[in-house]
Amino acid sequence: MAEDGRNELVERIADSRREMSAARAELREGWDVPAKARHHFIVHRWEYLGGAALVGTMFVLLRYSARPAPVRWVERFPGVTPRAEAPKKMGAAALLLGVAKIAFDLARPALTRWVREKVAERAVTWGR
């Protein structure tokens, strides 16, 4: 008699575990946002591409429909770069920054090694 109750209880526990694992799998599948986004993009590809083209066109039209306010250059400060020469100097500065970044990126391993060696030397002298 007690054995039958025990077997029934074990079966009920096993059933509830199966239900819980199925519910957990369903919950995981429901919260898998990247997979859902991928699936929706595959199924509704033309709608997504058409919407992106429409939004892009709208941004372009909004950009060109707004008229910028006229800006007048007033020579208030002597030695300040006039408005016509500013783009040339900005281009040169941008080029210089780009070259400096590339040079630093290339030299980073050597600089890191040099700094590590110097810190190790100082750590030895500080420890005395």
Beta strands, then each sheet from edge to edge (+ up, - down):
end
